[in-house]
Amino acid sequence: MNWSALTKKQQQMVFATVILAVVQILLLAYFLGWMSPSSSNGGSAKEELRELQEKLDDARAVLGRSEIIKKGLGESIRKLEVLEVYTPSSSDRYAWAYEYVSLRATRAGVELDNLEEIIFVDDAKKSAANEPYEISVSTQCGYNELVGFLWQIEGGNALLRIKEVEISRLPDTSLRQQVRIVIQWPATIEIKRGSGG
Protein backbone atom coordinates (compact mmCIF):
# COMPACT_ATOMS: atom_id res chain seq x y z
CA MET A 1 0.00 0.00 0.00
CA ASN A 2 1.41 3.29 -1.07
CA TRP A 3 0.59 5.88 1.54
CA SER A 4 1.55 8.83 -0.58
CA ALA A 5 -0.74 7.72 -3.42
CA LEU A 6 -3.78 7.91 -1.13
CA THR A 7 -5.77 11.07 -0.87
CA LYS A 8 -6.01 12.91 2.40
CA LYS A 9 -9.52 11.60 2.98
CA GLN A 10 -8.40 8.00 2.26
CA GLN A 11 -5.44 8.40 4.65
CA GLN A 12 -7.83 9.57 7.37
CA MET A 13 -10.11 6.57 6.73
CA VAL A 14 -7.19 4.10 6.96
CA PHE A 15 -5.93 5.80 10.08
CA ALA A 16 -9.41 5.67 11.72
CA THR A 17 -9.82 2.00 10.71
CA VAL A 18 -6.46 1.08 12.27
CA ILE A 19 -7.33 2.98 15.47
CA LEU A 20 -10.71 1.25 15.65
CA ALA A 21 -9.08 -2.16 15.10
CA VAL A 22 -6.54 -1.56 17.86
CA VAL A 23 -9.28 -0.39 20.27
CA GLN A 24 -11.37 -3.49 19.45
CA ILE A 25 -8.40 -5.78 20.04
CA LEU A 26 -7.65 -4.08 23.39
CA LEU A 27 -11.30 -4.31 24.49
CA LEU A 28 -11.47 -7.96 23.47
CA ALA A 29 -8.27 -8.73 25.34
CA TYR A 30 -9.53 -6.88 28.42
CA PHE A 31 -12.90 -8.66 28.51
CA LEU A 32 -11.29 -12.06 27.93
CA GLY A 33 -9.00 -11.37 30.87
CA TRP A 34 -5.76 -11.36 28.93
CA MET A 35 -4.80 -7.86 29.97
CA SER A 36 -5.83 -7.94 33.62
CA PRO A 37 -2.54 -8.16 35.53
CA SER A 38 -4.07 -10.02 38.44
CA SER A 39 -5.73 -12.67 36.30
CA SER A 40 -2.75 -13.14 34.02
CA ASN A 41 -0.79 -14.44 37.01
CA GLY A 42 -3.76 -16.15 38.74
CA GLY A 43 -3.98 -13.13 41.10
CA SER A 44 -7.76 -13.23 41.41
CA ALA A 45 -7.67 -16.82 42.61
CA LYS A 46 -4.72 -16.03 44.85
CA GLU A 47 -6.63 -13.11 46.39
CA GLU A 48 -9.67 -15.32 47.05
CA LEU A 49 -7.45 -17.99 48.56
CA ARG A 50 -5.77 -15.43 50.80
CA GLU A 51 -9.16 -14.09 51.99
CA LEU A 52 -10.42 -17.61 52.66
CA GLN A 53 -7.22 -18.41 54.58
CA GLU A 54 -7.71 -15.28 56.72
CA LYS A 55 -11.31 -16.30 57.47
CA LEU A 56 -10.16 -19.81 58.34
CA ASP A 57 -7.48 -18.41 60.68
CA ASP A 58 -10.09 -16.15 62.33
CA ALA A 59 -12.42 -19.12 62.80
CA ARG A 60 -9.61 -21.17 64.37
CA ALA A 61 -8.83 -18.30 66.74
CA VAL A 62 -12.49 -18.03 67.77
CA LEU A 63 -12.66 -21.79 68.35
CA GLY A 64 -9.49 -21.61 70.44
CA ARG A 65 -10.95 -18.82 72.56
CA SER A 66 -14.23 -20.69 72.98
CA GLU A 67 -12.33 -23.68 74.38
CA ILE A 68 -10.58 -21.39 76.88
CA ILE A 69 -13.94 -19.81 77.78
CA LYS A 70 -15.55 -23.25 78.23
CA LYS A 71 -12.72 -24.34 80.53
CA GLY A 72 -13.00 -21.12 82.54
CA LEU A 73 -16.78 -21.48 82.76
CA GLY A 74 -16.44 -25.08 83.94
CA GLU A 75 -13.96 -24.00 86.63
CA SER A 76 -16.30 -21.20 87.76
CA ILE A 77 -19.21 -23.64 87.98
CA ARG A 78 -17.12 -26.00 90.13
CA LYS A 79 -16.20 -23.11 92.46
CA LEU A 80 -19.84 -22.03 92.70
CA GLU A 81 -20.92 -25.60 93.47
CA VAL A 82 -18.46 -25.63 96.36
CA LEU A 83 -19.87 -22.30 97.64
CA GLU A 84 -23.49 -23.41 97.17
CA VAL A 85 -23.46 -25.20 100.54
CA TYR A 86 -22.68 -21.88 102.25
CA THR A 87 -25.94 -20.21 101.17
CA PRO A 88 -29.38 -20.74 102.65
CA SER A 89 -31.51 -23.16 100.67
CA SER A 90 -34.25 -21.43 98.75
CA SER A 91 -36.94 -23.79 100.09
CA ASP A 92 -36.54 -22.97 103.82
CA ARG A 93 -33.89 -20.37 104.48
CA TYR A 94 -34.89 -19.74 108.09
CA ALA A 95 -34.49 -23.42 109.09
CA TRP A 96 -31.11 -23.53 107.33
CA ALA A 97 -29.91 -20.34 109.09
CA TYR A 98 -31.30 -21.43 112.46
CA GLU A 99 -29.44 -24.72 112.25
CA TYR A 100 -26.22 -22.99 111.20
CA VAL A 101 -26.31 -20.33 113.94
CA SER A 102 -27.51 -22.57 116.78
CA LEU A 103 -24.75 -25.12 116.09
CA ARG A 104 -22.10 -22.37 116.27
CA ALA A 105 -23.70 -20.92 119.42
CA THR A 106 -23.52 -24.32 121.11
CA ARG A 107 -19.86 -24.71 120.14
CA ALA A 108 -19.07 -21.25 121.58
CA GLY A 109 -21.11 -21.85 124.74
CA VAL A 110 -23.60 -19.08 123.96
CA GLU A 111 -27.31 -19.42 124.65
CA LEU A 112 -29.55 -17.80 122.02
CA ASP A 113 -32.44 -15.64 123.22
CA ASN A 114 -33.96 -14.93 119.83
CA LEU A 115 -33.28 -15.55 116.15
CA GLU A 116 -35.51 -13.87 113.57
CA GLU A 117 -35.54 -13.14 109.85
CA ILE A 118 -35.18 -9.61 108.61
CA ILE A 119 -37.71 -9.23 105.82
CA PHE A 120 -37.02 -6.72 103.07
CA VAL A 121 -39.95 -4.58 102.00
CA ASP A 122 -40.57 -5.15 98.32
CA ASP A 123 -40.59 -2.07 96.20
CA ALA A 124 -41.07 -1.78 92.45
CA LYS A 125 -37.36 -1.80 91.68
CA LYS A 126 -36.11 -4.61 93.93
CA SER A 127 -37.05 -8.23 94.26
CA ALA A 128 -36.82 -9.85 97.69
CA ALA A 129 -35.43 -13.00 96.06
CA ASN A 130 -32.32 -11.07 94.94
CA GLU A 131 -31.77 -9.30 98.25
CA PRO A 132 -29.25 -10.75 100.71
CA TYR A 133 -30.76 -13.01 103.36
CA GLU A 134 -30.45 -11.52 106.85
CA ILE A 135 -31.21 -12.74 110.33
CA SER A 136 -30.99 -11.02 113.67
CA VAL A 137 -29.55 -12.98 116.60
CA SER A 138 -30.05 -11.88 120.22
CA THR A 139 -28.14 -13.29 123.16
CA GLN A 140 -26.70 -12.43 126.55
CA CYS A 141 -23.06 -13.37 126.90
CA GLY A 142 -19.66 -12.26 128.10
CA TYR A 143 -16.98 -10.71 125.95
CA ASN A 144 -14.94 -13.92 125.52
CA GLU A 145 -18.06 -15.93 124.63
CA LEU A 146 -19.05 -13.27 122.09
CA VAL A 147 -15.63 -13.36 120.43
CA GLY A 148 -15.77 -17.17 120.27
CA PHE A 149 -19.30 -17.07 118.85
CA LEU A 150 -18.39 -14.54 116.14
CA TRP A 151 -15.29 -16.57 115.34
CA GLN A 152 -17.42 -19.73 114.95
CA ILE A 153 -19.98 -17.95 112.78
CA GLU A 154 -17.49 -16.35 110.41
CA GLY A 155 -15.07 -19.26 110.25
CA GLY A 156 -17.71 -21.77 109.19
CA ASN A 157 -19.05 -19.95 106.16
CA ALA A 158 -17.09 -18.26 103.40
CA LEU A 159 -20.07 -16.20 102.20
CA LEU A 160 -21.41 -15.03 105.55
CA ARG A 161 -21.06 -11.40 106.54
CA ILE A 162 -21.62 -9.96 109.99
CA LYS A 163 -23.44 -6.77 109.11
CA GLU A 164 -23.69 -5.24 112.58
CA VAL A 165 -23.11 -5.98 116.25
CA GLU A 166 -24.89 -4.00 118.97
CA ILE A 167 -23.75 -4.44 122.57
CA SER A 168 -25.65 -2.97 125.53
CA ARG A 169 -24.83 -3.27 129.18
CA LEU A 170 -27.13 -5.27 131.40
CA PRO A 171 -28.05 -3.37 134.58
CA ASP A 172 -27.55 -6.24 137.05
CA THR A 173 -24.16 -7.58 135.90
CA SER A 174 -20.93 -6.37 134.33
CA LEU A 175 -19.82 -9.83 133.17
CA ARG A 176 -22.58 -10.28 130.60
CA GLN A 177 -23.95 -7.94 127.95
CA GLN A 178 -27.06 -7.89 125.79
CA VAL A 179 -25.86 -8.55 122.22
CA ARG A 180 -27.69 -8.24 118.91
CA ILE A 181 -25.95 -9.48 115.77
CA VAL A 182 -27.20 -9.08 112.19
CA ILE A 183 -25.88 -11.82 109.93
CA GLN A 184 -26.14 -11.66 106.16
CA TRP A 185 -25.79 -14.19 103.36
CA PRO A 186 -26.03 -13.56 99.62
CA ALA A 187 -29.22 -14.60 97.86
CA THR A 188 -29.31 -18.32 97.12
CA ILE A 189 -26.80 -19.32 94.46
CA GLU A 190 -28.49 -20.79 91.41
CA ILE A 191 -26.13 -22.37 88.92
CA LYS A 192 -27.59 -22.26 85.41
CA ARG A 193 -25.75 -24.26 82.82
CA GLY A 194 -26.02 -23.53 79.12
CA SER A 195 -26.70 -26.12 76.45
CA GLY A 196 -22.98 -26.94 76.17
CA GLY A 197 -22.38 -27.82 79.85
Buried (B, 14 or more C-beta within 10 A) or exposed (E): EEEEEEEEEEEEEEEEEEEEEEEEEEEEEEEEEEEBEEEEEEEEEEEEEEEEEEEEEEEEEEEEEEEEEEEEBEEEBEEEEEBBEBBBEEEEBEEBBBEBBBEBBEBBEBEBEEBEEBEBEEEEEEEEEEBBBBBBBBBBBBEEBBEBBBEBBBEBBEBBEEBEEEEEEEEEEEEBBBBBBBBBBBBBBEEEEEEEE
